[in-house]
């Protein structure tokens, strides 16, 4: 039943902008799509390995800053009289560097922190995110600090026969985000179905048994963290070139909370879970804004989240899967012929 969710989402959201005339709604869909990519990347860690990262926003922010600085250029002085100057380059190069550098950051954090688990890993990731935020806030020569990086160029893609095309309209950015989201989904689906994916799930379900079978826990978790961080960095790059202004608020802890909510409510450890949770909690504020005050919006937002967690503790997608299995079982039971025992005829005396 749930295997049709992703193809259905793809068809619906590929056609949806064609009927939208409100740029505000299209903007909301773009931001929701970017956050959904982040949620999918977090699900790779939280859902398939069982490791909770509360500093995932750091990779999102690093990707945004790397891509923006690559496109804008910079001139910074370093210790020992060194100076680094970059004149600015193609936004597509910034996108690729964002993926590469955030992947490297995820690898380093994984190598350092996956020697510890549980609460210690959570503390390491939160600390990393806070350190990166403080660097972005205080290294004014590079990041402009609270003044923000402005006038970030739009994403530019090479089009065969047409040359370079700048994606300036919301419609163009929407389909770019949709394409990256589809690529991220397919990558995760391929990973989960592979031997590597079975190793991840084995570590999540029973780490001792997985280790006894020869699975290298540190290496497996580090590779998962690297891929997860790279995907979050890609989302950060898309965000920077779409919004065209970023400041240290891109590292706010609330973004991580939003990602966790999307994953847990949709169903962690499922491919479609972050899609469902991302669309629901990404567009819910947009739906509530015209009908109630901001304070009431957050009350309803929290009430819906609590209701989902109480009524569907494993998330929306696992609940739908369970419902589909029960319906199939009832239909199968109804199709079976019933055995009717003939009544015994007693002889008359």
C-alpha positions in Angstrom: 0.0 0.0 0.0 2.7 2.5 1.1 4.9 1.6 -1.9 2.6 3.8 -4.0 3.1 6.9 -1.7 6.4 8.1 -3.3 5.2 7.7 -7.0 1.9 9.4 -6.1 3.7 12.3 -4.4 6.0 12.7 -7.5 3.1 12.9 -9.9 1.1 15.3 -7.7 3.9 17.6 -7.0 5.2 17.6 -10.5 1.8 18.8 -11.7 0.8 21.0 -8.7 2.7 24.2 -9.7 0.9 24.2 -13.1 -2.3 25.1 -11.3 -0.9 27.5 -8.7 -1.2 31.2 -9.3 -0.2 32.3 -5.7 3.5 32.9 -5.4 3.3 32.6 -1.6 2.1 29.0 -1.9 4.8 28.2 -4.4 7.4 29.7 -2.0 6.0 27.5 0.8 6.3 24.4 -1.3 9.9 25.2 -2.2 10.9 25.7 1.5 8.9 22.6 2.5 10.8 20.6 -0.2 14.2 21.8 1.0 13.3 20.8 4.6 12.0 17.5 3.4 15.4 16.7 1.8 16.9 17.5 5.2 14.4 15.2 6.9 15.2 12.4 4.5 18.9 12.8 5.2 18.3 12.7 9.0 16.1 9.6 8.6 19.1 7.8 7.1 20.7 8.2 10.6 17.8 8.2 12.9 15.5 5.8 11.1 17.9 3.2 9.7 20.8 3.3 12.2 19.0 4.5 15.3 21.5 7.3 15.9 19.8 10.6 16.9 21.7 13.7 15.7 20.5 16.9 17.2 23.1 18.9 15.4 22.0 18.0 11.9 21.3 21.7 11.1 25.1 22.3 11.2 25.5 20.5 7.9 22.5 22.4 6.4 24.1 25.7 7.4 27.6 24.7 6.3 26.3 23.7 2.9 24.5 27.1 2.6 27.6 29.1 3.6 30.0 27.1 1.4 27.8 27.4 -1.7 27.2 31.1 -1.1 30.9 32.0 -0.5 31.9 30.0 -3.5 29.6 32.0 -5.7 30.2 35.4 -4.0 34.0 35.1 -3.4 35.9 36.2 -0.3 39.1 37.7 0.9 40.2 36.6 4.4 43.4 36.8 6.4 44.7 33.8 8.3 47.4 33.3 11.0 51.1 33.6 10.1 50.4 36.4 7.6 48.5 34.1 5.2 45.8 35.5 3.0 43.2 33.6 1.0 41.3 35.2 -1.9 38.6 33.8 -4.1 37.0 35.9 -6.8 33.7 34.0 -7.0 32.7 31.1 -9.2 29.8 29.3 -10.6 26.9 28.5 -8.2 26.8 24.9 -9.5 30.4 24.6 -8.3 29.3 25.9 -5.0 26.6 23.2 -4.9 29.1 20.5 -5.6 31.5 21.9 -3.0 28.7 22.1 -0.4 28.1 18.4 -0.9 31.8 17.5 -0.7 32.7 19.6 2.3 29.6 18.7 4.4 30.2 15.1 3.5 33.8 15.5 4.8 32.5 17.2 7.9 30.0 14.3 8.5 32.8 11.8 8.0 35.0 13.5 10.6 32.2 13.9 13.1 31.3 10.2 12.6 34.9 9.0 13.1 35.1 11.0 16.3 31.7 10.5 17.8 30.6 7.0 16.8 33.1 5.6 19.3 30.4 6.6 21.8 26.7 6.1 21.5 23.4 7.2 23.0 23.4 10.4 24.9 27.1 11.0 24.3 26.6 11.1 20.5 23.7 13.5 20.9 25.9 15.8 23.0 28.7 15.7 20.4 26.4 16.6 17.6 24.7 19.5 19.5 28.1 20.9 20.5 29.3 20.7 16.9 26.3 22.6 15.7 26.8 25.3 18.3 30.5 25.7 17.5 29.7 26.1 13.8 27.1 28.7 14.6 29.5 30.7 16.7 32.1 30.6 14.0 29.6 31.9 11.5 28.5 34.6 13.9 32.0 35.9 14.9 34.1 35.4 11.8 32.8 38.6 10.3 35.6 38.9 7.7 34.4 35.7 6.0 30.7 35.4 6.8 29.7 39.0 7.6 28.4 37.8 10.9 25.0 39.1 11.8 25.0 41.4 8.8 24.5 38.3 6.6 25.7 37.4 3.2 23.5 39.1 0.6 23.0 39.2 -3.1 23.8 35.5 -3.4 23.5 34.6 -7.1 20.7 32.4 -8.3 21.6 28.8 -9.2 22.9 28.5 -12.8 22.6 25.2 -14.7 24.1 24.4 -18.1 21.5 23.5 -20.7 22.7 21.7 -23.8 22.1 24.0 -26.9 21.1 27.0 -24.7 24.2 27.6 -22.6 23.9 28.6 -19.0 20.4 29.2 -17.6 19.9 31.2 -14.3 17.0 29.9 -12.3 15.4 33.1 -11.2 11.7 32.3 -11.1 10.0 30.3 -8.3 8.8 27.8 -10.8 12.4 27.0 -11.9 13.6 26.7 -8.3 10.6 24.5 -7.5 11.5 21.9 -10.1 15.2 22.1 -9.1 14.3 21.3 -5.5 11.9 18.5 -6.7 14.7 17.0 -8.8 17.1 17.0 -5.9 14.5 15.5 -3.6 13.8 12.7 -6.1 17.5 12.0 -6.5 17.9 11.9 -2.7 15.0 9.5 -2.3 16.3 7.1 -5.0 19.8 7.2 -3.4 18.4 6.3 0.0 16.2 3.6 -1.4 19.2 2.1 -3.2 21.3 2.2 -0.1 18.6 0.7 2.1 18.0 -2.2 -0.3 21.7 -3.0 -0.5 24.0 -5.0 1.7 25.1 -1.8 3.4 21.4 -1.0 4.2 21.1 -4.5 5.8 24.1 -3.7 7.9 22.6 -0.4 9.1 19.4 -2.1 10.1 21.3 -4.9 11.8 23.1 -2.4 14.0 19.9 -0.7 14.8 18.0 -3.9 15.7 20.7 -5.8 17.5 24.2 -4.3 17.6 25.8 -7.2 19.5 24.5 -9.8 16.9 25.6 -7.6 14.0 29.1 -7.3 15.5 29.3 -11.0 15.9 28.5 -11.4 12.2 31.5 -9.3 11.3 29.8 -5.9 10.6 32.1 -3.0 11.3 29.9 -0.7 13.3 32.1 2.4 13.2 32.7 2.2 9.5 29.0 1.6 8.7 27.8 4.4 10.9 30.4 6.8 9.6 29.5 6.1 5.9 25.8 6.7 6.8 26.7 10.0 8.6 28.8 11.1 5.6 26.0 10.5 3.1 23.4 12.0 5.5 25.5 15.2 6.0 26.2 15.5 2.2 22.4 15.4 1.5 21.8 18.1 4.2 24.6 20.2 2.6 22.9 19.9 -0.8 19.6 21.2 0.8 21.5 24.1 2.4 23.0 25.1 -1.0 19.5 25.1 -2.6 18.3 27.2 0.3 21.1 29.8 -0.1 20.7 30.2 -3.8 16.9 30.5 -3.5 16.6 32.8 -0.6 19.8 34.7 -1.7 20.6 35.9 1.9 21.9 33.9 4.8 23.0 34.7 8.3 23.9 32.7 11.4 20.2 32.1 12.1 20.4 29.3 9.5 22.0 27.2 12.4 19.0 27.7 14.7 18.2 24.6 16.8 14.5 24.9 15.7 15.4 23.7 12.2 16.7 20.4 13.7 13.6 20.1 15.8 11.5 20.5 12.7 13.5 17.8 10.9 13.1 15.4 13.8 9.3 16.1 13.9 9.0 15.4 10.2 10.9 12.1 10.5 9.2 10.8 13.7 5.6 11.8 12.7 6.0 10.4 9.2 7.6 7.2 10.4 11.3 6.8 11.0 13.0 3.9 9.3 10.6 4.1 6.3 11.3 5.6 2.9 8.0 7.4 2.6 7.9 8.6 6.2 9.9 11.8 5.8 7.9 12.7 2.7 4.6 12.4 4.5 5.9 14.1 7.7 7.7 16.8 5.7 4.6 17.7 3.6 2.3 17.6 6.7 4.4 19.8 9.0 5.9 21.9 6.3 2.6 23.1 4.9 0.5 22.9 8.2 1.7 26.4 9.3 0.7 27.8 5.9 -2.8 26.3 6.2 -3.3 27.6 9.7 -1.9 31.1 9.2 -5.0 32.6 7.5 -7.5 31.2 10.0 -5.9 31.8 13.4 -3.5 33.9 15.4 0.2 32.9 15.7 -0.2 31.7 19.3 -3.1 29.5 18.4 -1.2 28.1 15.4 1.5 26.7 17.6 -1.1 25.2 19.9 -2.8 23.4 17.1 0.6 22.4 15.6 1.6 20.8 18.9 -1.8 19.2 19.4 -1.7 17.5 16.0 1.8 16.3 16.7 0.8 14.9 20.1 -2.3 13.2 18.6 -0.2 11.5 15.9 2.3 10.3 18.4 -0.4 8.9 20.7 -2.6 7.4 18.0 0.2 6.3 15.7 3.3 5.8 17.9 5.4 4.4 15.0 4.3 7.2 12.6 1.8 7.8 9.9 3.4 5.5 7.2 3.8 2.4 9.5 0.2 3.0 10.7 -1.0 2.9 7.1 1.1 -0.2 6.4 -0.6 -1.9 9.4 -4.0 -0.8 8.3 -3.3 -2.2 4.8 -2.2 -5.5 6.2 -5.3 -5.8 8.4 -7.6 -5.1 5.4 -5.7 -7.6 3.3 -5.9 -10.2 6.0 -9.7 -9.7 6.4 -10.3 -10.0 2.7 -8.2 -13.1 2.5 -10.2 -14.6 5.4 -13.5 -13.6 3.8 -12.5 -15.4 0.6 -12.0 -18.7 2.3 -14.9 -21.2 2.0 -16.6 -21.9 5.3 -16.9 -25.5 6.4 -20.5 -26.4 7.2 -20.9 -29.4 9.3 -24.0 -31.5 8.4 -26.4 -32.1 11.1 -26.6 -35.6 12.5 -29.8 -37.4 11.8 -30.9 -39.4 14.8 -32.8 -42.6 14.2 -36.4 -42.7 15.6 -36.9 -45.5 18.1 
